[in-house]
């Protein structure tokens, strides 16, 4: 598995990071770290660390305007995760279909 997809999985493994990402997606606009921090029961520094992980995974873009840092969600890297999962979806669909055929044949023979 690529280093990039590993970073994405690591970033979305944490429920707080997933929620921060969700807040940014729902906002549909860039938010300051302070605006994000106000929505969580953790310190601004804690939120900043989570945002850094999301940024390293490519899920958040940061823009500096004066003294404020603005965060904007970028869901594009999740397409790579979707592609990876889709391969397993086909695998399991095939396996379940084969199991269904096997059970149908077993029932007919009984």
N, C-alpha and C positions, 0 to 999 in steps of 0.2 A: 504494500500500500504506500502511496506517495506521502512524503513529509507534509505536503499541504493538507491532504485529507486528514492526516493524523492531528494537525493543528486545529482543524475544524471540529473534529470529534472531541478533542480536549476542551475546546472553547464551549461547546454546547452541552458538555457532560454535567456542568454545574447548573443547578436550578436557578441560582441568582443571575448568572450570566444569560441564561435563556430568557428570564424575565426582563432583564435590561434590554436585550435585543428586541423582545416583544414590545416593550415600551417605545423604543425607537421606531420600530415598524409602524405601530399604530399612530405615532405622532406625525408621520409623513413629512416631517421637516426636521432640520437639525435642532438638537437641544444642547444646552450647556450642561456641563458636568453637574453644576449646582441644581439645575432643573431635574436632572435624572436622580440625583442624590435625595432630593426632597420626597421621592416616591418610595424610598427604602429605609429600613430601620438599621442601616449600617452607615459608617462614617463616609465622608466624601472621599477620603483616601482609599477606603475599601472599594467604593464604586469605581474609582480611577484604576485600581488594579484589575478589576473585572473588565473594564473597558479596554485596557491594554491587551488582555488576552483575546478579546473579540477583534481588536485591531490587527493583532498578529495573525489571526486566522483569516483576515480579509473581510470580516463581517461588519466592520465599522470603519468609517472614514472619519478622520479628525481634521478640523480646520481651525486655525488660530486667527482670531480677530481681536486685535488689541490684547487685553489680558485674559480674554475668555477663550476657552477651547470648546468648539462645537462638535457634536457627534452626530453622524448620519448613518443609518443602517444601510448595508448593502447585502441583500439576500442572494446575490449571484453565486457566491461560492457553494451555497446549499445545493445547486444543480449537480455539483460533483458528488455530493453525498447521495442525492436522489439516483444518480446513474449507478452508483455502487450498490445501493439497495435494490434497484430494479433488477440487477443481475440475479440476486438471490430470490426475488419475487418469482421470476420465471422458473428458477430451480424448484422452489417449493410448489408452485402451481403444477409443474410436471409430476413431481413426486406424489402430490395429493390426487392428481388425476389417475396416475398409475395405481395407487392404493384403492381408489374408488372402483376402477376396472377389476382389480383383483377381488375385492369384496363382492362385487356384482357377480363375477364368475363363480366364486365360492358359494354364493347363495343359490345360484341356478343349479349347481351340482349336488346340492344337499337334498 
